[in-house]
Amino acid sequence: MLIGKIESKVYPKIFKYAIKCSINYLWMAIMFSNLLKYGVLFTYITLSATYNSCGRKSDPTPPADKRSPDKIVQK
């Protein structure tokens, strides 16, 4: 009885999650095909925007510190 109740609660969540993931992967595939259609420039813009939003935010130093001569000497 208890196992049946757990299965009836867990399985619909798994199926909903699988459907959402498949839709997301389908959307990613559509976007990737669009990137191939629009060419290298659009891909470069997208990658640079992704790098700006993801890669540089993890850097704890503010931009003012990057311009200071101490940081330049250390590099």
Buried (B, 14 or more C-beta within 10 A) or exposed (E): EEEEEEEEEEEEEEEEEEEEEEEEEEEEEEEEEEBEEEEEEEBEEEEEEEEEEEEEEEEEEEEEEEEEEEEEEEE
